[in-house]
Amino acid sequence: METLQTPYFVIDESILQHYYDMLTDSLKQNWNNYLIGYSFKTNSLPWLVSFVKKNGAYAEVVSEDEYSLARYLGYENHEIIYNGPYKGEASFREVLLAGGFCNLDSRLELSWLTKLAKEYPSQTFSIGIRVNFDLEKMCPGETTMGETSGRFGFCYETGKFAAALQTLRELPNVSIAGLHLHSSSKSRSVNIFRSIAQMACKLQQEYQLSLSYVDLGGGYCGGLEGRPEYPDYFPVVAEELSKCFTPSKTKLIVEPGISLISKCTTFVTSVFDIRDIKNARYVMTDGSRFNIDATMIKTSHLFHIINNKEYSEERPIIKQQIISGYTCMEADRMFSYDNKQELVPGDRIIYENVGGYTMSLNPLFIQYFPAVYVRKEGKLIQVRRKWGPEDYVRGTVQIL
Ligand SMILES: *Cc1c(COP(=O)(O)O)cnc(C)c1O
């Protein structure tokens, strides 16, 4: 295993299974009518998609490309949860005609639905609606939208949500089946999900909704010390939901992404060069910030180091070593390694908790996609080879 060419990702299957089972156990115990929609955008590596599919998860997709990938990887239209502001009309129709889950995000989609319902008067369409609401007010300082509004769904406070309900109720063959309440938060706290569940109840009561599902969306924590895990969320969610809903009538949908796959995924890199420039020591590695932090927002990383065993010389303590990536961008620096043993070529830096928003956000910049291995019963199995020029030119129509 030490001889594999770096850089590469490793997904530990038993840890992934552990988290998947932790999620289903908690849902079973607290709301035994549930559905898991795996968030494609978080990481749609085909092996991962097949893994969650085998475990019973539906595909949660937010674009026509993701929809097409789900279909390509074997999902039926009724096994799709279609969300987000950028659906395609053709796939929107396919999903609804097949009885899949579709959560309306805008007036535009409302017009698509109106057209579809009129075209198929003898068919009944079940639809969900994405709610835009002031979660920041319920959980001050915790949301990503903060004081400004979120961009998605129909706004409760301005009456747009009520207006959309009215339009839907005027369509004779459309039933309002679900609410979609996904909201991203900085805190990913239990309190966020308590508030989301409370909002579902509030809407149910205010508008006398008879819902076959409540979709909480994603945004859970998982695999981080001192932070919540699945079993912390669902007793609280169930406590709130049970005030207005029962599992026998209303399904709980969750859309996990990062919480499911972070803990099981590592990224293995090697030091290939050291350079001293003025007072700084740069440790050049074959991994890049683009592999693990493409949006350049991380301020710290979880990692461990394996020393090059062939290097037998003394390793002095170095005041500052700047761990850098292979790209030609100055900003491609991962972290500063201060007052630590000297790093030398051949040492490995292994980043932990890197399953979410890494592979899916990795650009084809300077180096192509790294390999991915799955650790299964102690062995590493390659599930994606390192991309080469043949992969890169694949979509090219004509070279000269
Ligand atoms: C991003 C997203 C998710 C997954 O979020 P995580 O933070 O990865 O759990 C689920 N549902 C929707 C609608 C999303 O946009």
The ligand as an ORCA input file, in Angstrom:
! r2SCAN-3c Opt
* xyz 0 1
  C     -26.172     20.578     -0.517
  C     -27.484     19.973     -0.279
  C     -27.605     18.795      0.492
  C     -26.424     18.122      1.175
  O     -25.797     18.965      2.083
  P     -24.603     18.437      3.048
  O     -24.178     19.665      3.753
  O     -23.527     17.870      2.168
  O     -25.202     17.425      3.950
  C     -28.866     18.254      0.625
  N     -29.956     18.826      0.057
  C     -29.869     19.955     -0.689
  C     -31.095     20.534     -1.303
  C     -28.640     20.562     -0.874
  O     -28.568     21.685     -1.605
*
